C-alpha cells in the first residue's frame, strides 16, 4: 500500500492564510465603497483590462505585483506578513550592537507624508479663509 503524503501546508496555516486574504479583499471592498473609486479606473491605473481585473478580484487571485500597484495608487501601504521558523541560531530580537537605520524607502515615504501634510494644511487654510469670507458676506446680507 503506498504511503500517504502529508500536505506541505498545515490546515491551520492554510486557514490563517485564507483569513488574511479575506481581510485584504474586505479592505479593498471597503475602499471602493468609502471612496467611490471605480473598479474600471483602478484596473486602468494598474494596467489591467476591466474584465481581467474583475475576474482576478472576484476570485481573489490578484498577483502580489498588482496588489502593490494598487497600494501605491491609493497611497495606502500594503502590509505583507512573512512567517519564518526560527532556528536556535536565529533570534527575533535584533542585536543591540547593530545600528538601526531607516531604510531609504521609509525615508522617501516619510518625506512624501510630510509633503502631503503640508499640502493638506494649505488646503485647510484656504477652506477656512473661504468660510470666513462667506461668513462676512452672510453678515453683510443679513443686515439688510
N, C-alpha and C positions, 0 to 999 in steps of 0.2 A: 504494500500500500504506500503510495507516495506521501511524503511529508507535506503537511500544510504549512505554507509560508505565512509568517506574521506580516501584517501590513506595516509599511515603513513609517507611517504616521499613526500615532495612537488615536483612538477615538476621541479622547479628551482634548488633545491638541487640535484635532480636526474641528471639533465643536467650538473651541475657542477661536480658531481661525474664521469659522463661519460667522460667529457673533461679531467679530471685528469688521469683517467685510460688510455685514448688515448695518453696523453702526456707521460706517463710512458712507454707504449709499443713502442711509436715512438722513445724514447730514447734507448730502447733495440734494435730496428731495426737499429738505427744509430750506436750503439756499434758493432753490427755484421758486418756492412759494413766497419766501420773505422778500426777495429782491425783484421778482418778476422777470428774472433772466430766462430767456427762452432757450430751449434745447437746440433750436436751429442756430441761434447766434453762437452759442457755446461750441457747437460742432464745427462751425466755420472757423472759429478762433483757434481750435486745436487741430485744424487741417483734416477734418473728417467729414464725410458726407453725412447728412442728417440721418439717412437710413442706417448707415453703418454705426453711427453713434448710438442711435436709438436701440439697435439690436444688441450692441455690446453693453449698453447701460441697463436695458431690461434684464439681460442675462447675467448681469454683474460680472462682466468679463472685460472691463476696460483695462488696458495694459498699464503697468506702472508708469511708463513714459507719458501716457495720456493723462493719468491722474496727476502727475507732476505738472504737466502743462496746464491743467485745469486749476491747480492750486496757485500757479503763477498768474494766470489770467484773473482769477478772483481775488488775488493778493491775500490768500489765507494759506499759511504753511501746512503742508501735508505731513502729518506725524506718522512715521513708519516705525514699527516696533520690531526690533531684531532680538531673537532669542538665541542664546548661546549657552551650551552646557559648560560650566566651569570645571576645569581640572584642578587638582590640588596645587598646581604651579601658577594658576591664574587667580587674580583677585578682582572682585568687582570694585574695590576701593582703590583709587589711584595712589601711587607712591607719593608721599608728602614732599619728597625732594624734587619731584617733577613739577616744572612750572606750567601753570595753566594759562595759555594764551588764547584769546578769542580767535576763532577761525576767520579767514578773510570773508567767507560767506556771511558769517554772523555780523562782521563789521559793516558789510555792504547793506545787509538787512536793517541794521541799526541806523545807518545814515539815511536809508530810504524811509524808515519810520519817522525819523526826525524831520525830514523834508515834508512828509505828509502831514505831520502835526503842525508845522509852520504854515502850510497851505490851508489847513482847516481853521487855524487861528485867524488867518487873514479873511477867509470866507465868513467866519463867525463875526468878526469885526465889521465887515461890510454889511452883513444882515442886521446887526444891531444898529448901525448907522441908518439903514433904511427904515427900520422900525421907529427910530427916534424922529426921522423926518416925517413919517406918516402920522405919528402922534402929534407933531406940531401942526400939520395940515388939518387933522381932525379937530384939534383945539381951536384953530382959526375958524373952521367951518361951523363949529358948534356955537361960537359967539354970535353968529348972525341969526 
